[in-house]
Amino acid sequence: MYHNYDMNKILEDLRSDSKKNLILDTDTYNEIDDQFAIAYAMLSENIKLLALTAAPFENHRSKDAADGMEKSYQEMIKIRDFVDPDGKMNIPCYRGSKNYMPNIITPVMSEAAENIVRIVNETDGIVYVAVIGAFTNVASALLLDPSIMDKMVVLMVGANSFAHVDCNEFNLAQNRSAARVIFECGVPVVVLPAMGGTQNLITTNAELEFYLKGKAGKLGDYLCEIMNEAEGVPEEEGNVCVTKTRIIWDIAAIAVLRGADEWTGLNVVPAKTITADGKWCDLNSGRNMLYADWFRRCAIMSDFYTVVRQGGLR
């Protein structure tokens, strides 16, 4: 047991200079922020990225959950290979669930879930598992082998702030059963809420191109390209300037591992779960969780650009 389920001990580890073991579970093709998070994690000197796992998603960019997962798998490989074209970092990628958990007791088998279990069991020290898509793969891993709770901590980019009307942002709403497993099974959880939290992590086309265009290799140019595809370039309509911004939600999980004390308002709070309709409710278990109620946007974005620009040209 590496953390004794002591959230103060976990907070101390997050604040320390120790190198953090990380598995990144991502719906990479869903938006564009996952690509930023993968690059940030791969290039951060204080993070040992153990694996990338593809999460399912279903929206206008996929025909169903399985298609979303496969597209995410292919996109994560693309980003990995931009950062590490020679494969020297040896970061494996695994396909995840093709559908969502139907209830809180039935895992969905996938190579992602199976390898999360294997990697956590084989790794010395705490393994942080950042869930930046639907929570299906990680919840399934916890059901397949509950003993991994002794060694892992879930960084959850999802739900909304406690003050928000509900938790039904995209990641959580896709598979509430999986979210309940993570909240209720006992694994230590760090909640990085969307609305009222990571929504502050915005950037612009102009900022992105200023720091990365032609300055961070193929990776930097690709991040600029997908930003322009997603938001369009800044424009003027007559004499009116039309600004464009994008929230880069998912880099919050990496930022917590790099500057927990300076960049995020992490606090130990009583553990919560969600209701059937996706609203916060007290777990009343005697356990605690970590919850971030603010993020320093400029510090986090500055670090992201610095890390990617320095690493993208190596």
C-alpha positions as CSV (number, residue, x, y, z in Angstrom):
1,M,0.0,0.0,0.0
2,Y,1.7,3.2,-1.2
3,H,-0.7,5.9,-0.1
4,N,-2.7,4.4,2.8
5,Y,-5.7,6.2,1.3
6,D,-4.5,9.3,3.1
7,M,-5.4,12.3,0.9
8,N,-3.0,14.5,2.8
9,K,-0.2,12.1,2.0
10,I,-1.3,12.1,-1.7
11,L,-1.4,15.9,-1.7
12,E,2.1,15.9,-0.2
13,D,3.3,13.6,-3.0
14,L,1.7,15.8,-5.6
15,R,3.6,18.8,-4.2
16,S,6.9,17.0,-4.0
17,D,9.7,17.0,-6.6
18,S,9.4,13.3,-7.1
19,K,9.0,11.9,-10.6
20,K,5.3,11.0,-11.1
21,N,4.2,7.7,-12.7
22,L,1.3,8.4,-15.1
23,I,-1.1,6.5,-17.3
24,L,-3.1,8.8,-19.5
25,D,-6.6,7.6,-20.5
26,T,-7.8,9.8,-23.3
27,D,-10.5,10.3,-26.0
28,T,-7.9,11.9,-28.1
29,Y,-10.0,12.5,-31.3
30,N,-13.0,14.0,-29.4
31,E,-11.7,17.5,-29.3
32,I,-8.2,19.0,-29.5
33,D,-7.3,19.4,-25.9
34,D,-6.2,15.7,-25.4
35,Q,-3.5,16.2,-28.0
36,F,-2.1,19.0,-25.9
37,A,-2.2,16.9,-22.8
38,I,-0.4,14.0,-24.4
39,A,2.4,16.2,-25.6
40,Y,2.6,18.0,-22.2
41,A,2.9,14.7,-20.4
42,M,5.4,13.2,-22.8
43,L,7.7,16.2,-22.6
44,S,7.5,16.9,-18.9
45,E,10.7,16.0,-17.2
46,N,9.0,15.2,-13.9
47,I,6.6,12.7,-15.4
48,K,7.2,9.1,-16.4
49,L,4.4,8.3,-18.9
50,L,3.8,4.6,-18.6
51,A,1.1,4.2,-21.2
52,L,-1.6,5.9,-23.3
53,T,-5.1,4.2,-23.4
54,A,-7.9,5.1,-25.8
55,A,-11.3,5.9,-24.3
56,P,-14.6,5.6,-26.1
57,F,-16.7,8.6,-27.1
58,E,-19.7,9.3,-29.2
59,N,-20.6,12.6,-30.8
60,H,-20.5,14.3,-34.2
61,R,-16.9,13.2,-34.7
62,S,-17.7,9.5,-34.4
63,K,-20.5,7.2,-35.4
64,D,-20.5,5.3,-32.1
65,A,-18.4,4.6,-29.0
66,A,-16.3,2.0,-30.7
67,D,-15.5,4.3,-33.7
68,G,-14.6,7.1,-31.3
69,M,-12.3,4.8,-29.4
70,E,-10.5,3.7,-32.6
71,K,-10.2,7.2,-33.9
72,S,-8.7,8.2,-30.5
73,Y,-6.3,5.3,-30.6
74,Q,-5.0,6.4,-34.1
75,E,-4.8,10.0,-33.0
76,M,-2.8,9.2,-29.9
77,I,-0.3,7.3,-31.9
78,K,0.0,10.3,-34.2
79,I,0.8,12.6,-31.3
80,R,3.2,10.1,-29.7
81,D,5.1,9.7,-32.9
82,F,5.3,13.5,-33.5
83,V,6.9,13.8,-30.0
84,D,9.0,10.6,-30.2
85,P,9.5,9.6,-33.9
86,D,12.3,7.2,-33.0
87,G,10.3,5.4,-30.3
88,K,13.1,5.9,-27.8
89,M,10.6,6.8,-25.0
90,N,8.9,3.4,-25.5
91,I,5.4,4.5,-24.6
92,P,2.8,1.8,-25.4
93,C,-0.7,2.7,-26.7
94,Y,-3.7,0.4,-26.0
95,R,-7.2,0.3,-27.4
96,G,-9.9,0.7,-24.9
97,S,-13.6,-0.1,-24.5
98,K,-15.9,-0.3,-27.5
99,N,-18.9,0.4,-25.4
100,Y,-19.9,1.9,-22.0
101,M,-20.4,0.1,-18.7
102,P,-24.1,-0.8,-18.4
103,N,-24.1,-0.7,-14.6
104,I,-21.8,-0.3,-11.6
105,I,-20.8,-4.0,-11.4
106,T,-20.1,-5.0,-14.9
107,P,-16.6,-4.1,-16.4
108,V,-16.0,-3.8,-20.1
109,M,-13.1,-5.9,-21.2
110,S,-10.4,-4.2,-23.2
111,E,-6.6,-4.2,-23.6
112,A,-6.6,-0.8,-22.0
113,A,-8.4,-2.0,-18.8
114,E,-6.2,-5.2,-18.6
115,N,-3.0,-3.2,-19.1
116,I,-3.9,-0.6,-16.6
117,V,-4.2,-3.4,-14.1
118,R,-0.9,-5.0,-15.2
119,I,1.0,-1.7,-15.2
120,V,-0.2,-0.6,-11.8
121,N,0.7,-4.0,-10.3
122,E,4.1,-4.0,-11.9
123,T,5.1,-0.4,-11.0
124,D,6.8,0.7,-7.8
125,G,5.3,3.7,-6.2
126,I,2.1,5.6,-6.7
127,V,0.6,5.4,-10.2
128,Y,-1.5,8.4,-11.2
129,V,-4.1,7.5,-13.8
130,A,-5.5,10.6,-15.5
131,V,-8.9,10.1,-16.9
132,I,-9.5,12.8,-19.6
133,G,-12.3,11.1,-21.4
134,A,-15.2,8.7,-20.5
135,F,-14.3,6.9,-17.3
136,T,-15.0,3.4,-18.7
137,N,-11.5,2.0,-19.1
138,V,-10.4,3.0,-15.6
139,A,-13.6,1.9,-13.8
140,S,-13.4,-1.4,-15.6
141,A,-9.8,-1.9,-14.4
142,L,-10.8,-1.2,-10.9
143,L,-13.6,-3.8,-11.1
144,L,-11.3,-6.4,-12.7
145,D,-8.7,-6.0,-9.9
146,P,-9.8,-3.9,-6.9
147,S,-6.4,-4.4,-5.2
148,I,-4.8,-1.8,-7.6
149,M,-6.6,0.8,-5.4
150,D,-3.7,0.4,-3.0
151,K,-1.2,1.9,-5.5
152,M,-3.1,4.2,-7.8
153,V,-4.7,7.7,-7.7
154,V,-7.3,8.8,-10.2
155,L,-7.0,12.3,-11.6
156,M,-10.4,13.0,-13.0
157,V,-10.9,15.8,-15.5
158,G,-14.6,15.8,-15.5
159,A,-17.8,16.6,-13.6
160,N,-18.4,20.3,-12.7
161,S,-17.8,22.4,-9.7
162,F,-19.7,21.6,-6.5
163,A,-21.6,24.9,-7.0
164,H,-22.8,24.0,-10.5
165,V,-26.3,22.8,-11.1
166,D,-25.1,19.3,-12.2
167,C,-22.1,17.2,-13.1
168,N,-23.2,16.4,-16.6
169,E,-20.3,17.6,-18.6
170,F,-19.2,15.4,-21.6
171,N,-16.8,13.0,-19.9
172,L,-19.0,12.1,-17.0
173,A,-22.4,12.1,-18.8
174,Q,-21.2,9.5,-21.3
175,N,-20.9,6.8,-18.7
176,R,-22.3,7.8,-15.3
177,S,-22.0,4.2,-14.1
178,A,-18.3,4.2,-14.6
179,A,-18.0,7.6,-12.8
180,R,-19.9,6.1,-9.8
181,V,-17.5,3.2,-9.7
182,I,-14.5,5.6,-9.4
183,F,-16.2,7.7,-6.8
184,E,-17.6,4.9,-4.7
185,C,-15.1,2.0,-4.9
186,G,-12.6,3.6,-2.6
187,V,-9.7,4.5,-4.9
188,P,-8.3,8.0,-4.1
189,V,-9.7,10.6,-6.4
190,V,-8.6,14.1,-7.4
191,V,-11.5,15.9,-9.1
192,L,-10.5,18.6,-11.6
193,P,-13.9,20.0,-12.5
194,A,-14.8,21.3,-15.9
195,M,-17.3,24.2,-15.4
196,G,-16.1,26.3,-12.5
197,G,-12.6,24.9,-12.9
198,T,-10.6,23.8,-15.9
199,Q,-12.8,26.0,-18.1
200,N,-10.3,28.8,-17.3
201,L,-7.5,27.1,-19.3
202,I,-8.1,29.0,-22.6
203,T,-5.8,29.9,-25.4
204,T,-6.1,31.6,-28.8
205,N,-5.0,30.9,-32.3
206,A,-2.6,33.9,-32.1
207,E,-1.1,32.8,-28.8
208,L,-0.6,29.3,-30.0
209,E,1.0,30.3,-33.3
210,F,3.2,32.9,-31.5
211,Y,4.8,30.3,-29.3
212,L,4.7,27.1,-31.4
213,K,4.3,27.7,-35.1
214,G,7.7,26.8,-36.6
215,K,9.2,26.7,-33.2
216,A,8.3,23.2,-31.9
217,G,8.8,20.9,-34.9
218,K,6.0,18.9,-36.5
219,L,4.2,18.8,-33.1
220,G,3.9,22.5,-32.8
221,D,2.7,23.0,-36.3
222,Y,0.1,20.2,-35.9
223,L,-1.3,21.8,-32.7
224,C,-1.7,25.1,-34.6
225,E,-3.3,23.2,-37.5
226,I,-6.0,21.5,-35.4
227,M,-6.6,24.7,-33.5
228,N,-7.3,26.5,-36.7
229,E,-9.5,23.7,-37.9
230,A,-11.5,23.7,-34.7
231,E,-12.0,27.4,-34.2
232,G,-11.1,29.1,-37.5
233,V,-8.6,31.9,-37.8
234,P,-9.3,35.3,-36.2
235,E,-11.2,37.6,-38.5
236,E,-12.8,40.9,-38.9
237,E,-16.4,41.4,-39.9
238,G,-16.6,44.9,-41.3
239,N,-14.9,47.0,-38.7
240,V,-15.7,44.5,-35.9
241,C,-12.8,42.3,-34.6
242,V,-14.0,38.7,-33.9
243,T,-11.9,36.9,-31.4
244,K,-11.5,33.1,-31.1
245,T,-10.7,31.1,-28.0
246,R,-10.5,27.5,-27.1
247,I,-10.6,25.8,-23.7
248,I,-7.7,23.3,-23.3
249,W,-9.4,21.4,-20.5
250,D,-7.3,18.3,-20.3
251,I,-3.9,19.8,-19.6
252,A,-5.1,20.4,-16.1
253,A,-4.2,16.7,-15.2
254,I,-0.6,17.3,-16.2
255,A,-0.5,20.7,-14.6
256,V,-1.5,19.2,-11.2
257,L,1.5,16.8,-11.5
258,R,3.8,19.7,-12.2
259,G,2.7,22.5,-10.0
260,A,0.0,21.3,-7.6
261,D,0.9,23.8,-4.9
262,E,1.3,26.9,-7.1
263,W,-1.2,26.4,-10.0
264,T,-4.2,24.7,-8.6
265,G,-6.4,25.2,-5.5
266,L,-6.3,21.6,-4.2
267,N,-8.2,20.9,-1.0
268,V,-9.1,17.8,1.0
269,V,-12.9,17.5,1.1
270,P,-15.4,14.8,2.2
271,A,-15.8,12.3,-0.6
272,K,-18.8,12.7,-2.9
273,T,-20.5,10.7,-5.6
274,I,-23.3,11.4,-8.1
275,T,-27.0,10.7,-8.3
276,A,-28.7,8.8,-11.2
277,D,-29.3,12.1,-13.0
278,G,-25.7,13.3,-12.5
279,K,-25.8,15.6,-9.5
280,W,-23.3,15.8,-6.7
281,C,-24.3,14.1,-3.4
282,D,-22.4,13.2,-0.2
283,L,-20.9,9.7,-0.1
284,N,-21.1,9.6,3.7
285,S,-18.3,7.0,3.8
286,G,-15.9,8.7,6.1
287,R,-13.5,9.0,3.2
288,N,-12.1,12.1,1.6
289,M,-11.1,13.2,-1.9
290,L,-9.0,16.0,-3.4
291,Y,-10.9,18.8,-5.2
292,A,-9.5,21.7,-7.2
293,D,-11.5,24.9,-7.0
294,W,-9.2,27.2,-9.0
295,F,-6.5,27.0,-11.7
296,R,-3.9,29.7,-12.5
297,R,-4.4,30.0,-16.3
298,C,-1.4,32.0,-17.2
299,A,1.1,30.0,-15.1
300,I,-0.2,26.7,-16.5
301,M,-0.3,27.9,-20.2
302,S,3.1,29.4,-19.8
303,D,4.5,26.2,-18.6
304,F,2.8,24.2,-21.3
305,Y,4.2,26.4,-24.1
306,T,7.7,26.3,-22.5
307,V,7.7,22.5,-22.1
308,V,6.4,21.8,-25.6
309,R,8.7,24.3,-27.4
310,Q,11.8,23.1,-25.6
311,G,10.9,19.4,-26.2
312,G,9.3,19.6,-29.6
313,L,12.7,20.5,-31.3
314,R,14.8,17.8,-29.6
